[in-house]
Amino acid sequence: MKRIFKYVLVPTDYQIVKLPTGSRILSAESQMDDIVLYALIEDSQTYMDNVEIIVKGTGHDANYLKNFTFLNTVKLRDGLLMFHVFCDRLDV
C-alpha cells in the first residue's frame, strides 16, 4: 500500500535519509521547530535506498549543489531562520 511518510531532517549541510526503494520525494516543509521531508512510499517495500539531502542557510556556500534538486525554502522560528532544502533525486 502506498502511504505518505514524514522524515525529520537536521538543519545541517549534509545528511542521508533512507527511503524504501520506489519512493517519491514530495516536499520539504516546516512543522513546529523541525524541517520535515514528505515522501510517497510503498510500505511493503523492504529494500532501502540512500537519498542525499543538503540543508543550507541563506548566504551559505552553495557551489556544489549543481546536481541536486531544490525542494523548498523552509522558515523556522517565525522566519528568523531560513533554510533551503535540496536532494540528489526525487524518485528513489
C-alpha positions, 0 to 999 in steps of 0.5 A, a space after each residue: 500500500 502506498 502511504 505518505 511518510 514524514 522524515 525529520 531532517 537536521 538543519 545541517 549541510 549534509 545528511 542521508 535519509 533512507 527511503 524504501 526503494 520506489 519512493 517519491 520525494 514530495 516536499 520539504 516543509 516546516 512543522 513546529 521547530 523541525 524541517 520535515 521531508 514528505 515522501 510517497 512510499 510503498 510500505 511493503 517495500 523492504 529494500 532501502 535506498 540512500 537519498 542525499 539531502 543538503 540543508 543550507 542557510 541563506 548566504 551559505 556556500 552553495 557551489 556544489 549543489 549543481 546536481 541536486 534538486 531544490 525542494 523548498 525554502 523552509 522558515 523556522 522560528 517565525 522566519 528568523 531562520 531560513 533554510 533551503 532544502 535540496 536532494 540528489 533525486 526525487 524518485 528513489 
